[in-house]
Amino acid sequence: MSDNDDDYTAANEENRFGGRVRRYAKVGASASKLAARLATGKMFGGEIDHAKYAAELTSALGGLKGPLMKVAQILSTIPDALPKEYTQALAELQADAPSMGWLFVKRRMRSELGAGWQSKFTEFSHDAVAAASLGQVHKATLPDGRDVACKLQYPDMSATVEADLKQLRAAFAIYKRYDSAIDAQNIQEELTARLREELDYSREAKHMRLYRHMLADEDCVHVPEPVDDVTTKRLLTMTWQQGQKFKHFLESDPDQDARNQVALNMFRAWYVPFYRYGVIHGDPHLGNYTLRDDLSVNLLDFGCIRIFKPDFVQAVITLYEALRDEDEEKAVSAYESWGFENPSRELIDVLNIWASFVYGPILDDRERKMGETNSVAYGAEVAGKVHQELRRVGGVKPPREFVLVDRAAVGLGAVFLRLDAQVNWYRLFNDLVGDFDVAKLEARQKAALDQIGLERPDA
């Protein structure tokens, strides 16, 4: 096949991807009509069939691939940010974008590394070994013998993400028409900022270096090393991490000790960075890590990372102490530090319902399974109660900082549920935060961010 044939085939494949982006233009009108029908139904006192409208929303968004799935996963952890029918409908959309074929991969690699890109590798797999929401991963070998993973971003993803965000705004607008329990403005702004950041793989490489720094003393967690000379804004090359998928571990029928050990390692991987540096990994999706033979954890994806002001981390601990000690004044102070604006006593009581659910496992000083108070069914019951009470007290506007902290807590809780781990979560948490000092966290955070070249938090 000639180079011209290669270009022709790649161009056809690019048109296929471009067609996906162009389909977004048809979605806005569908969403707007749906919003109008919802408003009419509410205005004239009719019953709103959420399942029916969710199906229509799914149909309207059916051409979307990839980025919106991250949004659906995050929204599913925030009590009634959208009705469950809508988040379930979004979650059922196909998560993976169409895989790029080899001819198109070659063209994309050439655009990132230049015409001689293949000389930078001794081997490069023709087929993707994994697909992500924004790109696909190829295994390769460097001239120095290191095996690496090359995450190559799909074409037109900037336009795709912006189109997804536009449709997310439409979805929130639909919900706002009939329910004011959650003011989603800050949620929308936070998701927008994080998704746009994920497009920049050079930033993700910095996040990876930050995690290597923060977890350097944690033998139970492994972070790949980015390879700078073959990394760009749309290509991230990192050292290969050998490990098995989470589902394969569960299928091996591990004993209780093994399940507990994985839970402990996961806890350290997520919360050592948060309580010591004010940094959280906002996406504990099962595809973002693997397990080694010794049950230590490989963290693989660092796109969805949030850096918090030290005072916010202090407030997270303060809220824990307020719930533990039943101290109402301390709870008010914590929620205000979180960013909840002028919370009334009634609103504090409602927020405490959800907080008690999330914090529940670390309020109980004994070995226990997560499912005792944090099962899926109980979580749904609590979310329903929170939603009902929020409507009664006039609604709430969750701060931006709430979004990924809640996502991490609920997402990890779901992982611990699947592990069926039996751990003293209280002691695990208190051993980690027992010597917490906000000034020391601020100093550690500043030193780490300055060393790696990441900006300090401004929100």
C-alpha positions as CSV (number, residue, x, y, z in Angstrom):
1,M,0.0,0.0,0.0
2,S,1.3,3.4,-0.9
3,D,1.6,6.5,1.3
4,N,-1.2,8.0,-0.7
5,D,-3.4,5.0,0.1
6,D,-2.4,5.3,3.8
7,D,-3.5,9.0,3.7
8,Y,-6.7,8.1,2.0
9,T,-7.7,5.5,4.5
10,A,-6.7,7.6,7.4
11,A,-8.7,10.5,6.0
12,N,-11.8,8.3,5.8
13,E,-11.3,7.2,9.4
14,E,-10.9,10.8,10.4
15,N,-14.1,11.6,8.7
16,R,-15.8,8.9,10.7
17,F,-14.6,10.6,13.9
18,G,-15.5,14.0,12.6
19,G,-19.0,12.8,11.8
20,R,-19.4,11.9,15.5
21,V,-18.6,15.5,16.5
22,R,-20.9,17.0,13.9
23,R,-23.8,14.9,15.3
24,Y,-23.7,17.1,18.4
25,A,-25.3,19.9,16.4
26,K,-28.5,18.0,16.3
27,V,-28.7,17.4,20.0
28,G,-29.4,20.9,21.2
29,A,-32.8,21.2,19.6
30,S,-33.9,17.9,21.1
31,A,-32.8,18.9,24.6
32,S,-34.5,22.2,24.3
33,K,-37.8,20.6,23.2
34,L,-37.6,18.2,26.1
35,A,-37.0,21.0,28.6
36,A,-40.0,22.9,27.3
37,R,-42.2,19.8,27.7
38,L,-41.0,19.3,31.2
39,A,-41.8,23.0,32.0
40,T,-45.3,22.6,30.5
41,G,-45.9,19.5,32.6
42,K,-44.9,21.2,35.8
43,M,-46.8,24.4,35.0
44,F,-50.1,22.6,34.5
45,G,-49.7,20.3,37.4
46,G,-49.3,17.1,35.4
47,E,-47.3,14.1,36.6
48,I,-43.8,14.1,35.1
49,D,-42.8,10.7,33.8
50,H,-39.0,10.8,34.6
51,A,-38.3,7.4,33.0
52,K,-39.9,8.5,29.8
53,Y,-38.0,11.8,29.6
54,A,-34.8,10.0,30.6
55,A,-35.3,7.7,27.6
56,E,-35.7,10.8,25.4
57,L,-32.6,12.4,26.9
58,T,-30.7,9.2,26.2
59,S,-31.9,9.2,22.7
60,A,-30.9,12.9,22.3
61,L,-27.4,12.2,23.7
62,G,-27.0,8.8,22.0
63,G,-24.3,10.0,19.7
64,L,-22.0,11.1,22.5
65,K,-19.0,9.0,23.4
66,G,-16.5,9.1,26.2
67,P,-16.3,12.3,28.2
68,L,-19.9,12.4,29.2
69,M,-19.5,9.0,30.9
70,K,-17.1,10.6,33.4
71,V,-19.8,13.2,34.1
72,A,-22.5,10.5,34.6
73,Q,-20.2,8.5,37.0
74,I,-19.6,11.7,39.1
75,L,-23.2,12.8,39.1
76,S,-24.3,9.3,40.3
77,T,-22.4,10.0,43.6
78,I,-24.1,13.3,44.4
79,P,-27.6,12.9,45.9
80,D,-30.1,13.8,43.3
81,A,-27.9,16.2,41.3
82,L,-30.0,14.7,38.5
83,P,-32.9,12.3,39.0
84,K,-31.7,8.6,39.2
85,E,-33.6,7.9,35.9
86,Y,-31.4,10.4,34.1
87,T,-28.0,9.3,35.6
88,Q,-28.9,5.7,34.9
89,A,-29.8,6.6,31.3
90,L,-26.6,8.4,30.8
91,A,-24.6,5.5,32.3
92,E,-26.1,3.1,29.8
93,L,-24.6,5.1,26.8
94,Q,-21.6,3.4,25.3
95,A,-18.6,4.5,27.2
96,D,-15.8,3.8,24.7
97,A,-15.2,5.9,21.6
98,P,-14.6,4.0,18.4
99,S,-11.1,2.5,18.4
100,M,-8.6,4.1,16.1
101,G,-7.1,1.7,13.5
102,W,-3.4,1.4,12.9
103,L,-3.3,3.7,9.9
104,F,-4.9,6.4,11.8
105,V,-2.7,5.7,14.9
106,K,0.4,6.2,12.7
107,R,-1.0,9.5,11.4
108,R,-1.8,10.7,14.9
109,M,1.7,9.7,16.2
110,R,3.3,11.5,13.4
111,S,1.4,14.6,14.2
112,E,2.6,14.4,17.8
113,L,6.2,13.3,17.5
114,G,7.1,14.0,13.9
115,A,7.8,11.9,10.8
116,G,10.4,9.8,12.5
117,W,8.3,8.9,15.5
118,Q,8.8,5.2,15.0
119,S,12.6,5.5,15.6
120,K,11.8,6.5,19.2
121,F,10.5,3.0,19.9
122,T,11.9,-0.5,19.2
123,E,8.3,-1.9,19.4
124,F,4.9,-0.4,19.2
125,S,1.7,-2.4,19.3
126,H,-0.6,-2.0,16.3
127,D,-3.7,-2.7,18.4
128,A,-4.8,-0.7,21.5
129,V,-4.4,-2.6,24.7
130,A,-7.0,-0.4,26.5
131,A,-9.5,2.3,25.6
132,A,-10.3,5.4,27.8
133,S,-12.8,8.1,27.5
134,L,-10.4,10.5,25.8
135,G,-7.9,8.2,24.1
136,Q,-6.5,4.7,23.7
137,V,-3.4,3.0,25.1
138,H,-0.7,1.2,23.1
139,K,2.1,-0.8,24.6
140,A,5.6,0.0,23.3
141,T,9.3,-0.5,24.1
142,L,11.9,2.3,24.3
143,P,15.4,2.0,22.9
144,D,16.7,1.7,26.5
145,G,14.6,-1.5,27.0
146,R,11.8,0.0,29.1
147,D,8.3,-1.1,28.4
148,V,5.9,1.9,28.3
149,A,2.2,2.7,27.9
150,C,1.4,5.3,25.2
151,K,-1.9,7.0,25.8
152,L,-2.9,8.7,22.5
153,Q,-5.8,11.1,22.5
154,Y,-8.6,10.7,20.0
155,P,-8.9,13.4,17.4
156,D,-11.2,16.4,17.9
157,M,-11.5,15.7,21.6
158,S,-11.4,19.4,22.5
159,A,-14.5,20.0,20.4
160,T,-16.1,16.8,21.7
161,V,-15.6,17.8,25.3
162,E,-17.1,21.2,24.6
163,A,-20.0,19.6,22.9
164,D,-20.5,17.3,25.9
165,L,-20.4,20.2,28.3
166,K,-23.0,22.0,26.2
167,Q,-25.3,19.0,26.5
168,L,-24.5,18.7,30.2
169,R,-25.8,22.3,30.6
170,A,-28.9,21.3,28.7
171,A,-29.4,18.3,31.0
172,F,-29.1,20.5,34.1
173,A,-31.5,23.0,32.6
174,I,-34.0,20.3,32.1
175,Y,-33.8,19.3,35.7
176,K,-33.9,22.9,37.0
177,R,-37.3,23.3,35.3
178,Y,-39.0,21.1,37.7
179,D,-36.8,20.7,40.8
180,S,-34.9,23.3,42.8
181,A,-33.5,21.0,45.6
182,I,-30.0,21.2,44.1
183,D,-28.6,24.3,42.5
184,A,-26.1,22.7,40.1
185,Q,-24.2,25.8,39.0
186,N,-21.1,25.0,41.0
187,I,-21.3,21.3,40.1
188,Q,-21.4,22.2,36.5
189,E,-18.5,24.6,36.8
190,E,-16.3,22.0,38.6
191,L,-17.0,19.3,36.0
192,T,-16.3,21.8,33.3
193,A,-12.9,22.7,34.8
194,R,-11.8,19.1,35.4
195,L,-12.8,17.8,32.0
196,R,-11.0,20.6,30.2
197,E,-7.9,19.9,32.3
198,E,-8.0,16.2,31.3
199,L,-7.4,17.2,27.7
200,D,-3.9,18.3,28.5
201,Y,-1.7,15.2,28.8
202,S,1.3,17.3,29.7
203,R,-0.6,18.5,32.7
204,E,-1.4,14.9,33.5
205,A,2.3,14.0,33.4
206,K,2.8,16.7,36.1
207,H,0.0,15.1,38.1
208,M,1.8,11.8,37.8
209,R,5.1,13.2,39.1
210,L,3.2,14.8,42.0
211,Y,1.7,11.4,42.9
212,R,5.2,9.8,42.7
213,H,6.4,12.4,45.1
214,M,3.5,12.2,47.5
215,L,3.4,8.3,47.6
216,A,7.2,7.8,47.5
217,D,7.2,6.2,51.0
218,E,4.1,4.0,50.4
219,D,5.3,0.6,49.4
220,C,1.7,-0.5,48.8
221,V,1.2,2.0,45.9
222,H,3.0,2.3,42.6
223,V,2.9,5.2,40.2
224,P,4.3,5.1,36.7
225,E,7.0,7.5,35.5
226,P,6.2,9.8,32.6
227,V,8.7,9.9,29.7
228,D,9.0,13.5,28.8
229,D,10.7,13.3,25.4
230,V,7.8,11.2,24.0
231,T,5.0,13.1,25.8
232,T,3.0,16.0,24.4
233,K,-0.3,17.6,25.2
234,R,-2.1,14.8,23.3
235,L,0.3,11.9,23.9
236,L,1.3,10.6,27.3
237,T,4.0,8.0,27.6
238,M,4.6,6.4,30.9
239,T,6.5,3.3,32.2
240,W,4.5,0.1,32.0
241,Q,3.0,-1.2,35.2
242,Q,2.4,-5.0,35.4
243,G,-0.8,-6.0,37.3
244,Q,-4.2,-7.7,37.1
245,K,-7.5,-6.0,36.7
246,F,-9.7,-5.7,39.8
247,K,-12.4,-8.0,38.4
248,H,-9.9,-10.7,37.8
249,F,-8.8,-10.5,41.4
250,L,-12.4,-10.9,42.6
251,E,-12.9,-13.8,40.2
252,S,-10.0,-15.6,41.8
253,D,-12.1,-15.9,45.0
254,P,-9.6,-14.3,47.3
255,D,-9.7,-15.0,51.0
256,Q,-10.7,-12.3,53.6
257,D,-7.2,-11.3,54.4
258,A,-6.4,-10.6,50.8
259,R,-9.6,-8.6,50.4
260,N,-8.8,-6.6,53.5
261,Q,-5.2,-5.9,52.3
262,V,-6.4,-4.5,49.0
263,A,-8.8,-2.3,50.8
264,L,-6.1,-1.0,53.1
265,N,-3.8,-0.3,50.1
266,M,-6.6,1.5,48.2
267,F,-7.3,3.6,51.3
268,R,-3.7,4.7,51.5
269,A,-3.4,5.4,47.8
270,W,-6.3,7.9,47.9
271,Y,-6.1,9.5,51.3
272,V,-2.4,9.9,52.0
273,P,-2.2,12.5,49.3
274,F,-5.4,14.2,50.5
275,Y,-4.6,14.5,54.2
276,R,-0.9,15.2,53.8
277,Y,-0.9,17.3,50.7
278,G,-4.4,18.4,50.0
279,V,-4.7,16.5,46.7
280,I,-7.3,14.0,45.7
281,H,-7.7,11.6,42.8
282,G,-11.3,12.2,41.8
283,D,-11.9,9.1,39.7
284,P,-11.7,5.8,41.6
285,H,-13.0,4.0,38.5
286,L,-12.0,0.3,38.4
287,G,-10.2,0.8,35.1
288,N,-7.8,3.4,36.7
289,Y,-5.7,0.9,38.7
290,T,-4.5,-2.7,38.7
291,L,-3.2,-5.0,41.4
292,R,0.2,-6.6,41.6
293,D,0.9,-10.1,42.9
294,D,1.7,-8.8,46.4
295,L,-1.7,-7.0,46.3
296,S,-0.1,-3.5,46.1
297,V,-1.9,-1.0,43.8
298,N,-0.8,0.4,40.5
299,L,-2.4,3.9,39.9
300,L,-2.7,4.4,36.1
301,D,-4.7,7.6,35.3
302,F,-4.1,11.1,36.7
303,G,-6.4,13.3,34.6
304,C,-9.0,14.0,37.2
305,I,-6.9,15.5,40.0
306,R,-8.1,18.2,42.4
307,I,-5.7,20.3,44.6
308,F,-7.4,22.0,47.6
309,K,-6.5,24.8,49.9
310,P,-5.2,23.5,53.2
311,D,-8.0,25.1,55.1
312,F,-10.5,22.9,53.2
313,V,-8.8,19.7,54.3
314,Q,-8.9,21.0,57.9
315,A,-12.7,21.5,57.4
316,V,-13.1,17.9,56.2
317,I,-11.6,16.8,59.5
318,T,-13.6,19.3,61.5
319,L,-16.8,18.0,60.1
320,Y,-15.8,14.4,61.1
321,E,-15.1,15.7,64.6
322,A,-18.5,17.5,64.7
323,L,-20.3,14.3,63.7
324,R,-18.3,12.2,66.2
325,D,-18.9,14.6,69.1
326,E,-22.4,15.7,68.0
327,D,-21.1,19.3,68.1
328,E,-23.5,21.5,66.1
329,E,-21.4,24.7,66.3
330,K,-18.4,22.8,64.9
331,A,-20.6,21.4,62.1
332,V,-21.7,24.9,61.1
333,S,-18.1,26.1,61.0
334,A,-17.1,23.1,58.9
335,Y,-19.8,23.6,56.3
336,E,-19.1,27.3,56.0
337,S,-15.4,26.4,55.5
338,W,-16.5,23.9,52.8
339,G,-18.1,26.7,51.0
340,F,-21.8,26.3,51.9
341,E,-23.1,29.9,52.0
342,N,-24.9,31.0,55.2
343,P,-26.3,27.5,56.0
344,S,-29.4,27.6,58.1
345,R,-29.8,25.2,61.1
346,E,-32.4,23.3,59.1
347,L,-30.0,22.9,56.2
348,I,-27.2,21.8,58.5
349,D,-29.5,19.0,59.8
350,V,-30.2,17.9,56.2
351,L,-26.5,18.0,55.2
352,N,-25.6,16.0,58.3
353,I,-27.9,13.2,57.1
354,W,-25.7,12.7,54.0
355,A,-22.4,13.4,55.9
356,S,-23.3,10.8,58.5
357,F,-23.8,8.3,55.7
358,V,-20.5,9.1,54.0
359,Y,-18.5,9.4,57.3
360,G,-20.4,6.5,58.9
361,P,-17.7,3.8,58.6
362,I,-15.0,6.0,60.3
363,L,-17.3,6.9,63.3
364,D,-17.4,3.3,64.6
365,D,-14.3,2.0,66.5
366,R,-14.5,-1.7,65.5
367,E,-13.8,-4.0,62.6
368,R,-16.8,-3.9,60.3
369,K,-17.9,-4.3,56.7
370,M,-18.7,-1.2,54.6
371,G,-22.1,-2.7,53.7
372,E,-23.4,-2.5,57.3
373,T,-24.4,1.2,56.8
374,N,-23.1,2.0,53.3
375,S,-24.9,-0.5,51.1
376,V,-26.2,0.5,47.7
377,A,-29.8,0.1,48.9
378,Y,-29.3,2.2,52.1
379,G,-27.4,4.8,50.1
380,A,-30.4,5.2,47.8
381,E,-32.7,5.5,50.8
382,V,-30.5,8.2,52.3
383,A,-30.2,10.1,49.0
384,G,-34.0,10.0,48.7
385,K,-34.5,11.4,52.2
386,V,-31.9,14.1,51.6
387,H,-33.6,15.1,48.4
388,Q,-37.0,15.3,50.1
389,E,-35.6,17.4,53.0
390,L,-33.7,19.7,50.7
391,R,-36.8,20.6,48.8
392,R,-38.6,21.3,52.1
393,V,-35.9,23.7,53.4
394,G,-35.5,25.5,50.0
395,G,-32.7,23.7,48.3
396,V,-28.9,24.0,48.5
397,K,-26.0,25.1,46.2
398,P,-23.2,22.6,46.8
399,P,-19.7,24.2,46.6
400,R,-17.3,23.2,43.9
401,E,-15.0,21.6,46.4
402,F,-17.8,19.2,47.4
403,V,-18.0,17.4,44.0
404,L,-14.7,15.4,43.8
405,V,-14.4,14.8,47.6
406,D,-17.9,13.3,47.5
407,R,-17.0,11.4,44.3
408,A,-13.9,9.9,45.9
409,A,-15.6,8.9,49.1
410,V,-18.6,7.3,47.6
411,G,-16.6,5.7,44.7
412,L,-14.1,4.2,47.1
413,G,-16.9,3.0,49.3
414,A,-18.4,1.2,46.3
415,V,-15.0,-0.5,45.8
416,F,-14.8,-1.5,49.4
417,L,-18.3,-2.9,49.1
418,R,-17.3,-5.1,46.2
419,L,-14.2,-6.2,48.1
420,D,-16.5,-7.2,51.1
421,A,-13.6,-6.0,53.2
422,Q,-13.8,-6.1,57.0
423,V,-11.6,-3.4,58.5
424,N,-11.5,-1.0,61.4
425,W,-12.0,2.1,59.3
426,Y,-12.1,4.3,62.4
427,R,-8.5,3.4,63.4
428,L,-7.3,3.5,59.8
429,F,-8.6,7.1,59.4
430,N,-7.5,8.3,62.8
431,D,-4.0,6.8,62.4
432,L,-3.7,8.9,59.2
433,V,-5.0,12.2,60.5
434,G,-4.1,11.9,64.2
435,D,-1.1,14.3,63.9
436,F,-2.7,16.6,61.3
437,D,-1.3,20.1,61.2
438,V,-2.7,22.5,58.6
439,A,0.5,24.6,58.6
440,K,2.6,21.5,57.8
441,L,0.2,20.4,55.1
442,E,0.5,23.9,53.5
443,A,4.3,23.7,53.6
444,R,4.4,20.2,52.1
445,Q,1.9,21.2,49.4
446,K,3.8,24.3,48.4
447,A,7.1,22.6,48.2
448,A,5.7,19.7,46.1
449,L,3.8,22.0,43.7
450,D,6.7,24.4,43.2
451,Q,9.1,21.5,42.5
452,I,6.8,20.0,39.9
453,G,5.6,23.3,38.4
454,L,1.9,23.1,39.3
455,E,-0.1,26.1,40.4
456,R,-1.4,26.4,43.9
457,P,-5.2,26.1,44.4
458,D,-7.2,29.3,43.9
459,A,-10.7,27.9,44.4
